Amino acid sequence: MLDVLKSIILGIVEGITEWLPVSSTGHLILVNRFLGTDEGFFNSQIFLYVIQLGAILAIATIYFKKLNPFALSKTKEEKLHTWQMWFKVIVACLPAAIAGLLFNDYMDSISTPVLVSAMLIVYGIAFIFIEKKNRTPKINSINDLTYKTALFIGLFQVLSIIPGTSRSGATILGAIILGTSRVVAAEFSFFLAIPIMFGVSFLKIVTNDYVMTQNEWILLAVAMIVSYIVSVISVKFLTNFVKKHDFKVFGIYRIILGIIVIGAVILKLI
């Protein structure tokens, strides 16, 4: 029962932090440290990455019509725009796919609370700095995104292989810098997650030599279901939030959390 509770807690953490620009992997690593599960199944690569499938399913559920180029209710033009959106997603995902294959294992090996906290603080400062510029967005629809801009957003996504950076944080920050509105930045970040997170999860499943027990499969399933439910709530919250607010609050949160983590390391609490 205690393991099920831990699974639920980690599922909640994944569901909240995967879509907010605060680093889901970083939070999972830190929560595992506090739960004392940083040496077991809950901190294994197979758990940390495959749990993301629940979060991906949430995006597919919420945006099913928008993502579906075969929807009968769409006009011919709308179907064309949907295909073009997918092509932009693919273009944007190519840099991260290449970088992930080359450096993902190395980045996993150097992941520490200190590195996570440093990235939390660095990108927290970046969010506050960029938002203070008060830029007028030039791109207010994904249809307005050029393939060149999509590629550059994808280059920002490469930065997310560094633990504590946040995939959504890197892509949202990059998209805003490149002139998109906050709503477009958030939505495009959601869509980029589908191939990237599915690809990483699949890669971890087929390449990992960790043999899961029946109990561990159940724990993983529980975490995925919880992450799916919480992700639905989290995504809807963020899309509504960015229509009226900026991302500075997430920058402040990242800085505060980063400082707390550094203090915990100094005091040898984690």
Protein Blocks (a to p, Z undefined) as FASTA:
>chain_A
ZZmmmmmmmmmmmmmmmmpcnbjmlmmmmmmmmnopammmklgmklmmmmmmmmmmmmmm
mmmmmmmmkbmkbcfklmmmmmmmmmmmmmmmmmmmmmmmmmmmmmmmmgcfklmmmmmm
mmmmmmmmmmmnopacfbfcfklpcfklmmmmmmmmmmmmpghkbpmlmmmmmmmmnopa
fklmmmmmmmmmmmmmmmmmmmmmmmpccdcdfklmmmmmmmmmmmmmmmmmmmmmmmmm
mmmmcfklmmmmmmmmmmmmmmmmmnopZZ
